[in-house]
Each structure stands twice: as C-alpha cells, then as structure tokens.
Amino acid sequence: MTRIHINASTPYDVVIEEGALQRITDYIKPLKPNCHVIIVSDSNVAPHYLDSVKANMEHAGYTVCDYVFPAGESSKNAHQLIDLVEYMAAQSLTRKDLLIALGGGVVGDMAGFAAATYLRGIDYVQVPTSLLAAVDSSVGGKTAVNLEAGKNLWGAFKQPILVLCDPTTLNTLPDMEWKNGCGEIIKYGFLDVPGLLTQLEHKPIIKHRDSVSAVIARCVQAKADIVEQDERESGVRALLNLGHTFGHGIEKASHFEVHHGYAVA
C-alpha cells in the first residue's frame, strides 16, 4: 500500500492499494460514520463494481442509493449535472451525507462538481477506475462540466476527503484507455519527473501492467507537490495544464471522439 498525504484546504490521503475496493468501508468509516451515501458511476463502470461497493457500504451500516449515467465525455454537460443534483435532492441528501465518485475522469468531474455545489458543499470520495483518473483527475480538487463554448468551463475547486485507488480495477480497461492515461503520465515526465520517461521507455506500462502502482504513485506525488504550493491555480499549478490548451481544443473540434489523453499527448 502507498499512502500520499495532500496538505490542501481540506487535507486528505490518496491511498493506492490492490484490493482496496473490497475494503472500501475500512477507509471511509474513520472519516465518515454511518450516513446516507450516493454512489455516482457510469454505464461502463457500474456493471463491474457498483453492486460490490454498494453491498459493502450497506453491510457496514450505510444507506446507499446510486446514480448511473451514460459513459463518455458527451455526458459531462450541464443538463446531466442538473439531473444528478435533482436526484440528490429527491433522495433528501444532507450536508452530513457522502458522495462516492466511482469511475474515470468524467465521473469524477461531474460527481465532484455536484458535491461542491449541492447544499453549498458535501463530502465526497474519489474512487478512480481509469488510469487517467488515477494519475491525474481524481487528485487536486478541480471539478467541472463542459459547456457548448468549450471544455471544463463551469466548475469549482472541491477537494475530496479521500482518494482510493485500487489498481486491480484497471484490469478491465481496454488498451485504448491505457494509452489515454499515458498522455497524462508523459506530461508529468516532461514537467518535473524526468526519470519517469526513462522508466517508461524501458518498461512501458501498456505491456507491463504489473508496474502501474509505482507509476501512479509517482504521478500523484508530483501533482501533490504542485497542488500544495498553489491549490487554486493562481501560479505554478498552471504547469499541470501542459498540453491542455491545444488538447481541449482538439477534443471539442472532434466532438470528443479524440479522447483527453490522446489530445494532450
């Protein structure tokens, strides 16, 4: 197990451990006693992990509901966000309750933004199930949805209370999604982790998936070092946007058929 502490406005840990998803309540219980929980996921991830996580939470005494939306960047929009928040209100969630984002970057962004704004903010946990989310988007507290004018134009800074990364969930990813995550990984190599590029050159994780935990930890630590200096992106955190100006433009011009990591790369 690797545990990386992030000293932000809401301090929290990023836990990277194989099999952690099966023990999710061991990590959540000390932070959040029994309450009402909403698990937000998408149509790709939910069939793999939703029932298991839901059962674990209910067995530990939590009251659980879930919200599943169609997978893909095109779902990360204002209409889907409003539908999610309306569902949260219909479930009578309060500020004492908890949201769990179970999925990749789209799920994390949408669920995080809902957590940031519903009742002016409720606690949430990021459970990244894609490589891109594990190494980047689940950490740092940037949440947003897309508008017609561009990507991630409506959002908020909202730190989670925990990021729980179980690398075994990446076993269900197709090669395309592994390569998508590599776009963000390579970004860190060019920023301030030059040894990462050498490591990937000699042992590319697309072929050696057993080495992914160490790569995730290296990227998370690099991001943590920057976020702790500049949580709200008024200075040095802009470095994390390397490749993103053109990348977001490519994504929008392709109607999001070019995935984020590919566009950044």
C-alpha positions in Angstrom: 0.0 0.0 0.0 1.1 3.5 -0.8 -0.4 6.5 1.1 0.3 10.0 -0.1 -1.0 12.9 2.0 -2.1 16.1 0.3 -2.0 19.2 2.5 -4.7 21.3 0.9 -7.6 23.4 2.3 -9.2 20.0 3.0 -6.2 17.7 3.8 -6.7 14.2 2.6 -4.9 11.0 1.7 -4.5 9.2 -1.7 -4.4 5.5 -1.0 -3.1 3.2 -3.7 -3.6 -0.4 -2.8 -4.6 -3.5 -4.7 -7.8 -4.9 -3.5 -8.7 -1.7 -1.6 -12.2 -1.6 -3.3 -13.2 -4.7 -1.5 -12.4 -3.0 1.8 -13.7 0.5 1.0 -15.5 0.9 4.3 -12.3 0.3 6.2 -11.1 3.6 4.7 -14.3 5.6 4.8 -15.6 4.6 8.2 -12.9 6.6 10.2 -13.7 9.7 8.1 -17.4 9.4 7.7 -19.6 7.4 10.2 -22.9 5.8 9.0 -24.8 8.2 6.8 -26.7 8.3 3.5 -24.4 7.6 0.6 -24.9 8.2 -3.1 -22.6 6.3 -5.5 -22.2 8.1 -8.9 -20.9 6.0 -11.8 -21.4 5.5 -15.5 -22.7 2.8 -17.8 -19.2 1.3 -18.4 -18.0 1.1 -14.8 -21.2 0.3 -12.9 -21.6 -3.2 -14.3 -18.2 -4.1 -13.0 -18.1 -2.6 -9.5 -21.3 -0.8 -8.4 -23.1 -3.8 -6.8 -20.0 -4.8 -4.9 -19.3 -1.3 -3.5 -23.0 -0.8 -2.7 -23.2 -4.2 -0.9 -20.0 -3.4 1.2 -21.4 0.0 2.2 -24.8 -1.4 3.1 -23.2 -4.2 5.1 -21.3 -1.6 7.1 -24.5 0.2 8.0 -24.7 3.0 5.3 -27.9 3.8 3.5 -27.0 3.7 -0.2 -28.5 5.0 -3.4 -26.9 5.2 -6.8 -26.9 7.3 -10.0 -25.6 5.9 -13.2 -25.3 8.0 -16.4 -24.3 7.1 -20.0 -20.5 6.8 -20.3 -18.5 9.3 -22.3 -17.3 12.9 -22.4 -20.6 13.9 -24.1 -22.4 13.2 -20.8 -20.3 15.7 -18.9 -22.7 18.6 -19.5 -24.9 21.0 -17.7 -28.1 19.0 -18.3 -26.7 15.8 -16.9 -25.3 17.7 -13.9 -28.6 19.2 -13.1 -30.3 15.8 -13.4 -27.8 14.4 -10.9 -28.3 17.2 -8.4 -32.1 16.9 -8.7 -31.7 13.2 -8.0 -29.6 14.0 -4.9 -32.3 16.4 -3.7 -35.0 13.8 -4.3 -33.1 11.4 -2.1 -33.1 14.0 0.7 -29.3 14.0 1.0 -28.0 16.4 3.6 -24.7 18.1 4.3 -23.8 15.2 6.7 -24.0 12.7 3.8 -21.5 11.4 1.3 -21.0 11.1 -2.4 -18.7 8.5 -3.9 -17.4 9.0 -7.4 -16.9 5.5 -8.8 -15.3 5.8 -12.3 -13.0 7.6 -14.6 -12.4 11.3 -15.2 -15.9 12.1 -16.4 -17.5 10.6 -13.4 -15.0 12.3 -11.0 -15.5 15.7 -12.6 -19.3 15.5 -12.7 -19.7 14.0 -9.2 -17.1 16.3 -7.7 -18.9 19.4 -9.1 -22.2 18.1 -7.8 -20.6 17.6 -4.3 -19.1 21.1 -4.5 -22.4 22.8 -5.2 -25.2 20.7 -3.7 -26.2 22.4 -0.4 -23.1 24.6 -0.9 -20.9 21.5 -0.5 -21.0 17.9 0.8 -18.1 15.5 1.4 -17.1 13.2 -1.4 -14.6 10.4 -2.1 -12.9 9.8 -5.4 -12.6 6.1 -6.5 -10.8 6.3 -9.9 -11.2 3.2 -12.1 -9.3 4.5 -15.2 -5.6 5.1 -15.5 -6.1 8.8 -16.4 -8.2 9.4 -13.4 -5.8 7.5 -11.1 -2.7 9.5 -12.1 -4.4 12.9 -12.5 -8.0 13.9 -12.5 -9.0 12.3 -9.2 -6.4 14.3 -7.3 -6.2 18.1 -6.7 -9.9 19.1 -6.4 -10.6 20.5 -9.9 -14.2 19.6 -10.9 -16.1 20.8 -13.9 -18.6 20.1 -16.7 -18.4 21.2 -20.4 -20.4 24.0 -22.0 -21.2 24.5 -25.6 -18.4 27.0 -25.8 -15.7 24.7 -24.6 -14.5 22.1 -22.1 -14.5 22.4 -18.3 -15.8 26.0 -18.4 -18.2 25.5 -15.5 -16.7 24.1 -12.4 -15.4 24.6 -8.8 -12.4 23.7 -6.7 -13.5 21.0 -4.2 -11.1 18.7 -2.5 -12.3 15.1 -1.7 -11.9 13.7 1.8 -10.2 10.6 0.3 -8.9 9.2 -3.0 -9.0 5.4 -3.0 -7.2 3.9 -6.0 -7.4 0.1 -6.4 -5.1 -0.8 -9.4 -6.9 -4.1 -9.9 -9.9 -2.1 -11.3 -7.6 -1.1 -14.2 -7.6 -4.7 -15.4 -10.9 -4.2 -17.1 -9.6 -1.3 -19.2 -9.1 -1.8 -23.0 -5.7 -0.8 -24.4 -7.1 2.4 -25.7 -7.9 3.6 -22.2 -4.4 2.6 -21.0 -2.9 4.8 -23.8 -5.3 7.6 -22.9 -4.0 7.6 -19.4 -0.4 7.6 -20.7 -1.0 11.1 -22.2 -1.2 12.5 -18.6 1.6 10.3 -17.3 4.0 11.5 -20.0 3.1 15.1 -19.1 4.5 14.6 -15.6 7.7 13.2 -17.1 8.1 16.5 -19.1 7.3 18.6 -16.1 9.5 17.6 -13.2 9.8 13.8 -13.2 12.4 13.1 -15.9 13.2 9.7 -14.5 9.6 8.7 -15.3 10.3 8.9 -19.0 13.3 6.7 -18.8 11.3 4.2 -16.7 8.5 4.1 -19.2 10.9 3.7 -22.1 12.5 0.6 -20.6 9.3 -0.8 -19.1 6.1 0.6 -20.8 3.1 0.0 -18.7 1.0 -0.8 -21.7 2.9 -4.1 -21.8 3.9 -4.3 -18.1 0.7 -3.5 -16.3 2.1 -5.0 -13.1 4.3 -1.9 -12.6 1.3 0.5 -12.7 1.1 1.1 -9.0 4.5 2.7 -8.8 3.8 4.9 -11.8 0.5 6.1 -10.3 2.2 6.9 -7.0 5.0 8.8 -8.8 2.5 10.9 -10.7 0.3 11.6 -7.7 3.2 12.7 -5.6 4.3 15.1 -8.4 0.8 16.5 -8.6 0.6 16.8 -4.8 3.8 18.8 -4.7 2.4 21.3 -7.0 -1.2 21.5 -5.6 0.2 22.1 -2.1 2.0 25.2 -3.4 -0.9 26.5 -5.5 -4.2 24.9 -4.8 -6.4 27.3 -6.9 -4.1 27.6 -9.9 -3.0 31.2 -9.5 0.6 30.4 -10.4 2.7 27.3 -10.5 -0.3 24.9 -10.8 -0.8 26.1 -14.4 2.2 23.8 -15.2 -0.3 20.9 -14.8 -2.1 22.3 -17.9 0.8 21.4 -20.1 -0.7 20.3 -23.5 -4.2 21.1 -22.3 -4.9 24.3 -24.2 -4.5 22.6 -27.6 -5.7 19.3 -26.2 -9.1 20.7 -25.1 -9.4 22.4 -28.5 -8.7 19.1 -30.3 -11.3 17.3 -28.1 -14.0 19.9 -28.8 -13.2 20.1 -32.5 -13.5 16.3 -32.7 -16.8 16.3 -30.8 -14.9 14.4 -28.1 -14.2 11.5 -30.4 -10.5 12.1 -29.7 -10.0 11.2 -26.0 -8.4 13.5 -23.5 -5.1 11.8 -23.0 -4.6 11.4 -26.8 -5.4 15.1 -27.3 -2.9 16.2 -24.6 -0.2 13.9 -26.0 
